[in-house]
Amino acid sequence: MQKRAHMLAGVLARVVVVIGLFPGQATAERILVTHPPLRDPILSPSGRIIAAVVDNRFVPEDVDQAPDLYVYSLDTNSWKRVPRLVLLGAPETYGQGIITLLSLSEDGRYIAYVGVRWLPGVNGEHQDFLARYDLQTGTRHVIRDNAFDPFAQPVMSRDGSTFGWIGANNAVLVGTVGQPPVAIGQACPTTDRICPASVALTAPGDRIAYAVVSGGESTVETFDRATLVRRQYTQIRTSASNTLAMTGSGSQIASIGVKSVVFDVAAERVLASGFLAVSTRPVITDDGAYIKGGFLPPGAAADVFDVRLQSPLFSTPRFPMPANPRVCCLVGLSATGRIGLGNLQHGETALVDLDGDADGLYDPWEEAFGLDSSDPDDVAADDDGDGVINADEFRLRSHPFGRYQRTFAEGVTSTYFDTVLHLFRPRLNGQGIAAPPVITYLGDNGRRLSRPYQPPFWPESGPFEIRPPAELGTGQYSVIVESPWPVAVERITRWGSPVATGAHGTSGATPSTTWYFAEGATIGGFQLFYLLANPGETRATVEVDYLKAAGGLVTRRYDVVAGGRRTVWVNQEGDGLGSAEVAARIRSSRPIVAERAMYLAGPGGFAGGTASMGAPAPATRWLFAEGATGPLFDAFLLLANPSQGQAQAEITFRLPEGQSVTRVATIPPESRVTVWVDQEDRLLADTAFSTVVNSDVPIVAERAMWWRTPSSAGWVEGHTEIGATAGATQWAVAEMPESAFLLIANASSQPGQVLVTYYSEAGGGAGSRTYALPASGRVTAWPAQDNPLLPAARYRAVVESLPMGSKPAVPVVVERAAYSSGLGTGTVYLGTPVP
């Protein structure tokens, strides 16, 4: 048998399955050594020692035909046998007995186990004891004997020096081997029965964590044996049946089972929560990145869970392939997370190196994202060209192939505000199924949470609303979405309670060192905010020039922490900015994303509000598809000139009947002007329109619309949007409620036609319609009216400009606008061009 184990050492490239990020994808892991089937084996925290109770003859000297303990060392590639009776400490008259292994010490010297000795002549009577066996000296030390001192849920520290358990009257006991234990807490209020509380120890045993069970739920307390300080963490509120695990230093605690929770002790915050797991011996790695423990996300049974991604990585395959000796599950994981103990589908037990190419990238993560787990050089590659090498992508849990990114500086969740994302990956140009994107949330304080979009990101399907993870908590944050394929992403923020009184939305942007805004006001009850998101790993120094419409420039400097965001409340900035109309020019020491939010004060909060992404650069041409005036609507065009010379802008308003109105605006240097569209011409007083702005020098253009309800005297809500600088032939929109419109403007002087296709939440086309597009004109697509057979629902949409005979497709600009019943809320944003 030893010869067979030696021959199998170093067997290469077995295959395991990664489920969660990419269902059914295979990954090659390096098998360090294989062994005949082992029943309930345990792995040392170092990943170098295996222990198991083996029923049959495993080494030549085993002649008693009874289950004995076997210990394997990867360093020596050899087995050591410990006879069963040595562990039981009993003569043969005690019968067979049972040995249940608990854990190995870091160096493999000590084994913690529970022994069961059947009493002779007494049917079913037995004695249970907790013990530690020293493989170096061959001595056994009984820690606890149920005949005298009951125990439950025992654990041993990783250095083998300390044990903890639930004792009589549900007291929590901890003690160093050879010394009397000390009761340090109470696991349950009842004392008439043993409660299902769990216990965990740090590596040196200096701190113990234990569950406090009450009413079917449990919280967690810790006790420091050196300082005698006890702390309670009510944030860890889970099922009473959960099992605790703790990092070697005690920095993180995991409660594994129903509604599992991973908790950061120092920051006192939840890192991951809500997932289901089944494990009697869970492991959390020392860096807190991975948990081993039979996780059960929808449709899969994962063995290793990535805490930072909150996603299973290494999983049991649902459809085994017997011809392939794949690792079908992991039953152990080292404290570093690199070495796993698993079972091959042929029945053998194997030690698996989860970083087979030793590049520091977890092989399941590499395979999940399409990297080569056998190539050690890919650690320094930057496959998506975002300036972040794969080593840092792995550390940050960002996307190594996130070629398409959308970043949102604004995001807030509270009892008053609610923020959701909408994602849509249209299947165009024969693109295949895409890997899921990764969504990263950046808090004001630099806190970072990354999550893959689940369920799997199939084209044209998936839930309409993606909410921030619960562990993000309440507060302000920015969002980064990375995808290997083109994707439309939109963010909508609503406010008001219990009924939303306002909303705004944007379709995101990519980082830049410069940003420009034309709109901004702190007069008439408006509150003006600039949101600055820094997705990088170094602090950004940001300089904002406020360009007053009345003349004058005010400059402020702000620092934005690495991987964080900052909110600038312009009303509070002084120097006349508390009552002004302003544009803004923003320059940063590193790429950031800037967004503007503007709210109109109302009874008990904000009555309405708008948001818009900035423009990364001024331009000489700006295009707008949306525009409406009338008894309820007022429309404005905001033009900012960040240069030091005067600008002349020609503005053309194009009306539905083919008419147009042209005006010329003069914009002073480093200033802005407001064009009130309703007042410019009688033809513009009550109409829909699109707009083209051409300037002799680069400027920035935004459109704002504010409206009243039939019963209101003043504005109740509004929306704004930065213009497009060019058209495209394909656009995608991620969310279309029944009340939504698509505004499609022809960016050329040639007539064209567009095909609008709608997709339901379940995926697949729900309906389509072709529209004729006048030269330099626009059309309004209203799904509810234009497609009578379209079922009442929310949709995604793809707009494609089609060739007309021998003439190529014309470039178009697409905006999506939506209004709630009664015009109480409304949002608008540009669609996303799809290459």
N, C-alpha and C positions, 0 to 999 in steps of 0.2 A: 504494500500500500504506500509506503514511503517512496519507493521507487517510482510509483505512478504519479505521486504528488510532485516529485522532483522533475519528472518528464513534462508535466503539465505547466510547471512554473514558467511564467513569461509568455504564455500563449497570447497571440496577438488578435486584436480587432474583432472582438465579439460585438454584437449589435444590440442596442437597447432602443426603446421607443420614447420619444418626447411627446407628451400630450399636454395641451393647455395653450401654449403659444401656437403650435403647428400640429394639429391632430394627425397622428399616423406617420409622422416623419421619423426616419430611422437615423441613428447616430452611432458611429463607431467609437467604442470606449476600449481602453487597453486593459485586458485581463492580466492581473499580476500573478495570480495562482488560482488553480481550481482544486476542489476536494470532492470526495464522495459526499452524498447528501448529508447535511448536518441538521439535526432537529433543534430549533430555537437557539441558534448560535448567538453569541454576543461578541462585540468588537470593542477593543480598548480605545480610549479617546485618541491615542496616537495613531490608530489605524494599523498598527503593526502586529497585534496579537488577537487571535481568535480563541474562544473557549466554547465548548459544546459538550453536552452529555450524549455519548454515542452508545447505541444499544448493542452493536455487534463487535466482533474482534477487529480492532483498528491498527494495532501494532502486535508483533509476534508475542510479546510477553503477556498479552491480555488473554488469560486462560479461564476466567471465572464465569464467562458467558452472561455477564450482567452489565447493565449500563454503567459506564465509568466516565469520569471527566477527562477530556482531552484538551490540551492547550497547544496551539500552533503559533510559532514565531516566524514572521516573514523574514526577519534578519538572518536566522539560522536555517530556515526552510526545514524545520523539524518539528515533530510532535512530542509532547510529554504527557504521560498517562498518570492520573491520580486515581487510585482505586476508590470505588464508591464507599467502601466501609471506612476509609480514612476520613472522608468528608462527613459521614454520618456519625463517626465516633462511637460505633456500636458493634457488639459481637454479632456473629452470624445469626444468633437466635432472634434478632430483631427483624428478620425477614428482609425483603428486598429494599424497602425504603424508597423515597423520592427525593431528587435533588432539583431545585429550580434555581437557575443562575439569575443573578440580578445585574451585576456589572463587574467590569475589570478596572483596576487602577490604570493611570496613565502609562506607567512603565510595564504593566502586565504582571507585576509581582503579586498583587493581591486580588483575590476573587471573593466577591460578596455573593452569598447564596442563602436560600432557605432550605433547610432539610426537614423531611417528614419521616419519622421513625414509627413504624407500626408496632403496637404493643403485642407481645406474644400472648396467645390465648384469649384475647379480647377482640371480638368482632368489630371492626371498624374504628377502634380506638387508636389514636396516634398522638405523638408529641411533635410539635413544630418548634423549630428554633432558627434564629438568625445567627449567621456565623461569617467569619472571614478566614480564608485559607491563604497562608503565605507560601507561595511556590518556591521561594528561595530557601527557606528554613524547613519547609515541610510541616509546619505547625498550624493547628486550627485553634481559633479563638471564638468562643460562643459569645455573642453580643447580647442576645436575649433569648429566653426560653419561655414558650407559651404556657408551660406547666406552672410557671411561677409569675411571669410578667408578660401579659398579652402585648402583641405588637401588630401593626398593620402598615402598609405602604412604606416599607423601609428603603432607604437610599444610602449609598456610600459616597464620600467625597472622592474626587479624582486622584488624590494622593494616597487614598486608602486609610487615612488616619481617623476619620470621623464618620459616624453614622447618625442618621435621623430617622424618626418613625412616629407613628401615632400609637400612644400607649393606653393604659387603663384610663377610664373615664374621659377618653378622647383628648387627653393631654398630648401636646407636641413635645417630644423629647429629643435631645441632641447630646452626644457625648463622644469624647475621644476614646479610642480603643484602650482598654485597660484601666479606665477611670469611670466612676459612677456617672450616669447620664443626669442631665438637668432638664426639668420641665420649664419650657420657656413660653408656652402659649396654650390656648384651648382651640381645638379645631371645630368642635360642635358644642352648642349649648346643652345638648342632651348627654347623659352619661350612661344610659341603660343599654346602649348598643354602639358598636363601632360605626362611625360615619365614614363616607367615602372620600374623605379629604386626602389631599396629596401633599408631598414634601419634596423639596429640592435643595441641594447644597452647592455652594461655590466650590471651585477646584481644591482649595486648601481647607475647606470646611469651616471657614471663619464666619460665614453668614448662612442662615437657613431661611428659606421661603416656604410658607405653608398656606394651604387654603383654609379659610374660615367659612364654614357651611352654615347656612340658615335658610329655611324655607325653600329648599331645592336649588338655591343659587349659592355662589361662593364669591368671596373677595379674597385678596391675598395680603398677608402680613409678612414682614421680614424681621429677623432678629440678628443683630450684630453681636457676636460672642465676645468681642474685645471691648466694645464701648457699652454693651448692654442696652443699646438703643433699639426700640421696637417701632416699626412704622407700618401703617396700614395704607393700602392702595385700593380705594373703592372704585377707581377707574377700571380695574380688572374685574368686571362683573360677568361671570360666566356660569355654566352649568356646574352643579355640585359634583358631577361625575368626571369632570375634566382632570387631566394629569398635568402636573407642573414640570417644567424644565427651565434651567437657568444657565446663562453663559458662565464660563469659568471664573470670570471676575465679578459676576453678579450684576453686570451693567444692564442686562435685559432679562426679562422673565417671560416665558411663554406658557399659557394655559391652553392645553391641547384637548380637543374633543368637540362638543357642541358649542357653536359660536366661539371658536378659538380666538384668542387675543395674544398679540405680541406687544410687550410694554417696555418702553425705555425708562429705566429707573431714575437716571440722573435728570432727564428733562421732564419726567412725570407726564408722559404722553403716550398714547396708543400709536404703534407703528403699523399694525395690520390687525384686522378684525373681521369676524363674520363667517370665516370659512369653516367647513366641517372636516374633522380629522378623526381617525380611529387609531390609537396607538397606546400600548401599555408601557413602552419605553421610548418616549420621544427624545430627540436630541436637538438642541439649538447650538449652532456652531459658535465659536468664541467671538467672531466678529458680528454675530447676530444676523448674518445674511441668509442662512438656510436653516430649515427645520426638517428633520426626518420624522415621518409619522403618518403613513397611510392616508393621505389627504384625499378627500372626496369632493372635488369641484364637479359641476354639472357634466355628466357624461364621461368622467375619467376617475381613475384611482391613482393619485400621484404619491410617490414615495418621498420626493424632495420638493419642498415648497420654498420659493424665493420670496423672502420677506419684503425686500425693497420693491420688487415688481408685483408683489402680492399675486403670484401666479405659480402653478405647478410647473416644474421643469423636467424632472426625471420621473417617469410614470410607468405604471404597469400597463403593458399593451392590452388592448381590448380584443385584438384579433391575432393571436400568436401564430407564428410560422414555424412549425416543428422542424423544418429542414435547417433552420438557422439557430445556433446555440445562443439566443439572445438572453440578456439578463432580464428576467421577467419581473423582478421586484428587488428593492433594497430593504434589508432588515437591519442594517447598521450604518452609521455614518461617523467618520472621525470628527474630532473637535475643530479641525481646520476646514472640514467640508470637502477635502480632496479625495479621501479614500472611502469607498463604500463597500459594504458586505452584502452580496446579493445571491440570488438563486438563478441558475441557468435553466432554460426551459427543458433541458434534458435531465434535470434533477440535481445536477452538481451545484455545489456552493462555491462562490468565487469572490476574491478580493478584486475590486475594480478601481482603477485610477481614473478619477473624473477630470483630471487634467493631463491626459495622456501625452501631449506634446510639451508639457512643462512650460507653457508660455504665460501662466498666471491667469488665463481665461478659462472659466469653468466650461468644460466640454459640452454639457447639455445647453448652456447659453450660446456657445458658438454655433452648434448645430441648429438651434432654434432660430437664429438670425441669419443662417446661410453662410457662416464662415467655415473654414476648413479646420476641424479639430486635430488634424495631423500636421498642420503647418505652424511651426513655432514663430515664423516671421510675421504672421498677420497681426501680431500684437501691436506692432508699430505702424500698421497701415491706417490710412484714413479713407475708407472706401466710399464714403458719401461726400467727401470734400468739404466738410463743415469746420475743418480746423481742429477736430477732436480725434485723436488716434483711438484705436480700438481698446487699448488698455484703459483709457479714461472713459470710453463709452461703457465698458463693462463696470467700472467702478461707480459711475453715475447711473447705471442701468438705463442709459439712453439707447437710441437705435443706431447700430453701426452702418446701416444702409438707409438712413433717413434722409434721402435726397430731397424729398418734398417736405418742407416744414412750414407750419403756420403758428405764429406766436400771438397771444392775446395778453396785453398788459393789464387789462381790467378783468376782475373777477371778485365776487364777494358773496359770502353765504352767511346769513344770520336769520333772526326771526323776522326781519323786515325785508331783506334782500334774498333773492334766489337766482342762481346762475346755472345754466345748462349748456352743454355742447351738442351740436348736431354734426355727424360725420357721414360722408357719402363718397364711395369710390366708384365712379361710373366705369363701365366696361366699354371702352372705346378703342378703336384701331386694333382690334383683335387681342387686346391685353388679356393675360390669363388671370387666374386667381391670385390675389395678392396676399402677402403676409400681413399680419395685423400691425397697425401703427402702435407707437408708444406715446402715452399721454403723460406729461410731467407737469406737476403743480409746484410753483415757486411762491413761498410765503414772503411776507414783508420782512421777516426776521431771518431769511436765508434758508428756511426749512425746505427740503426738496422731497417730493413723493413722485415716483414713476410707476405707471401701470400700463400693461398692454391692454388694448381695447378688446374686451371679451363680451359676448361670444365671438368666435372666429369671424374675421372681417371679410365676409363674402361680398362680392360686388352687388350693388343695388339692393342690399338687405341690411337687417340689423335694427336695433331699437332707435327711435327718433331722438330720444333724450338721453344723454350721458351725464350723470351727476357726479360731482367730486366725491372722492372716497370719504367715508365717515370719519376716518382717523385724521383727515385734514382739519376737522373741527370748524368752528365759526371763525370768520375773519376775512381779510383781503388776500388775494393771491393773483398770480398770473399763470398762464397755461401755455405749454409748448406741445404741439402735436407733430410727430415725426413719422413719415411713411415712406416705404420704398417705391410706392406708386403714386401718381397724381391723385389728390384727394381734396374734396371740398369740405372745409370745416367752418362752422359758424357758431358764434357765441351769443346767447341771449341772456340778458339780466333783467329780471322783473323786480318790482318793489311794491310795497303796500300790504296791509294785513287788515282783515282776512282776505280781501279781494284786491288783486293787483291794480294799482292806480297809474302805473307807468312801466315802460320797458324800453330798452335799447339793445342794439345788436351790431356786430361787425363780422367780417369774414377773415380777419387776421392779417398778418404781414410777416415779413422776414426781417431779421435784425439788420440795422444799419447804424453808421456813426453820425448820420444827420437826419433830422426830421423837421417837417414844416406843417404848420396849421394856419388856416385862414380865419376860422371861426373861433370866437371866444368872447364872453361877456360876463361882467360881474355887476351889471346894472339891472334895474327892474325886477329884483328878486332872484336873479340867476346866481347859482353857485358853480364856480368853474374849477375843474380838477384836471391835472395832467398826471397820467399813470405811466411810470417808467419801469420797464422790466429788463433786468440784466441776466440773460441766461448763461453768461460765461463764468469762469472760475476766478476772475480777478475783479476787484472793485472798479466800478465805472465812475469817472468824474464827469458830470454833465453840466453844461453851461446852457442856460435858457435866456434868450433875448426876447422880451415882451415888446412887440411892436404896436404902439397905441394908435388907434384910428385918429385920435385928436392930435397926434404928433408926439414925438419923444420915444426914447428907448430905455427900458429898465432891464438890467442883467442880474441874474441870480445863478449861483452855483450849488449843485447838490451832489452828494455821494450816494451811489446805489450799491448795496452790498453784493458780493459775488453770489450768483444763484438766487437772487432775491428781486424785490421790486420796491418802489417808493411812490407814495401819493403826495402830489404837490397841490395844496389848496390855495389857488391864486388869490382868492378874496382876502387871505390873511398875510399876503406878501408885502404889503405896505407900498410906499412911493406912488400912491394914487391908483394902484392896481385893484383896490377894493371897490372901485366904481368907474369902470372903463370898458371899452370895446377893444379887444386886442387880437393880434395874430401872434404866432410864436415861431422862433427859429431855434432849433435845439441841436447842439453839437456835443458829442460824447467821446471820451478817450478810448472806448471800445464799443463794439456793436451792441445796441440795445433795441428795444421796440417801444415806441411811444404811442399813447392813445389819449384822446381827450374825452372827458365826460362832463356834461353840463346839465344841471338840474334847475327846474323852476320851483321855487318854494310854494307850498300850498298848506292847507289846514292839516296840522299834525305831521308834517313831513314834506315829501316832494310830490308836487302835483304831476309833473311830467319831466322828461329828460331826454337827452340825446347822447350819442357816443359816436366817435369816428376814429379810424386809424389815421395817423399822420401820413404825409407824402415824404418818401425818402429824398426827393429832390424836386426843385421847381421844374416847370416845363413850359414850352411855348404853346402847347395845345392841350385842351381839357374837354372831355366828353361826358355828358350826363344823359342817361336814358329817362330818368324819372323827373317829373315836375307837374304840379297841379296848383291852380288857384281857384277861387270861388267864394261863395258866401261864408264857408267854414274854414277855408285854407288860405294861408299866407305863405308865399314862397320868397326866398332870399338867395342871392348869389353873393358869396363872400370871396373877395379877391385880395390876396396879400402879395406885396412886392418886397422880398427880402434883400433886394439889391440896393446899391447906393445911387442908382440912377432912376429916373422916372420911367414908368411903363405905360404903354398904350395897349388896351385890350379891346378887341372887337368881339362882341357877344351876339350870337345868332340864336334866337329862340324859334324852334321849328314846331309848327302847329299841326294838328291831325289832318286838316283839309289841304295841306300842301303849302299853306302860307308861311311866311317867316317874318320876324321882327328883328332888326339889327340895331344895336346900340354900341357906342364906344365909351369906355371908361378910362379915365386917367388915374393912375395909382402913384402917389408920391413915393419916394424912396423910403425903405424901411417903415412901411405903413400898410394900411389896408383900407378898402372901401366896401360898403354894403350896397348892393343893388336890390331894391324892393321890387320884385318882378311884377306884382299886381299893379303897381303905380306907373310902370314904364309905358304902357300903351293900352288903349281900350280893348284891343284884341287879346291882351294878356290878363284881363281882369277876371275871367272865368273860363279857364281852359286847361287842358292837358298839354304838355309841351316837353320837348327835349332841348338840350342846350349844347352849343359848341362855342368854346372860348379860344380865340387865337390872339397871342400877344407878341409884341415885338421883342420883348426880353422875357426870360423865364420867370414865371410867377406861380402862385399856388391858388387853386380854385376849389371851393366847397359849396354845396347847395344845402340849404336848411329849409325845412317846412314845419310850420306850426299851425295848429288848428284848434277850433272851438267845437264843442258839441252843440246840438240844436238848443240845449237848455242852458248853456253857459255864456257868460258875458265876455270872458277872456280866454286866452289859450289854456288848454288843459294838457296838451301833449305835443310832441314834435319828433322829428328825426333829421339827421344830417348824414351826408356822405361826401367823401373826397371824390373828385372826378377820376375817370380813367384817362390815361394818356394815349391809349391806342386800343383798337378793337381786336377781336379774335374770332375765329370761326367755330369754336366749340366752348361752351360754358356749362358749368354744373352748379346746381343749387341743392343744398343738403336738406332743407326743410321748407315745405309749402303747406301751411294750413289751408282749410277751405276758403278762408277769407283773403288769401294771398293773390297777388298779381305778379306777372313777369312783364317788365318794361324792356322792350328790345329796340335799340336804336341802330340805324344803319350808319356806320362810320365812313361810308364812301358815297360818291356822287352817282353810283350805278344802282339800279334797282336789284333786289335780291329776294330770296325766300328762305325761311327758317322752318325747321322741324322741331317741335317741342314734344318730348316724350316724358311721361310721368311714370314713376316707379313707386310701388307700395312698400310698406314696411316689411312684408314677407319676401320682397324681391320680385323681379319680373316686371315687364311693362304693364301698366294699368290703363294706358290710353295715350293717344298722340294726336297732334293736329299740325298741319302746315299753314303758315301765314305768308302772304305776300308782303314784301317790305319795300316801301317807296324809297326812291333815291334820297339820301340824306334825311330820311324820315324815321318814324318810329311806329310800333304797334304795341298794343296792350293785350297780353294773353291772360285771360281770366278763366282758370280751369273750371270753376263751378258753372260758368255760363256758356263757355265755348265748347265744352265736352259734356253734353247732357247725360251720356251713359257712364260717365266717370263716377264710381261709387263715392259716397261721402266719406272722406278720410283725409289724412295728411299724406303728403307725397314728397318725393324727391323729383328733381327735374333735370333734364339734359336739353340744352338748346344747341342745335347744329345748323349752321349756315350752309345751304346747299348750292351746288353749281346750277346755273341756268343755261342749259344747252352747252355751248362751247365756252361760255364765260365762267370764270372761277367763282367760288363762293366769296361773297363780300364780307369784310370784317364787320362785326357788330359789337355792341356793348349791352350787357344784360344786368339789370338791377331787379331785385326781389323786394316787394313791399307788402306788408300785411297789417291789417287793422282788426282790432277786436270789435265785437258787437257794440254799437253805440259810440264808436271811436274813442273809447276810454284809453286804449293803449295802441301803439303802432310802432313798427320797426321797419328799417330799410337797410340793405347793404348790397354791395356789388356781388354778382356771382363770381365764381372762380374760373378763370380761363383754364382749359384742359389742353395740354400740348398733344 
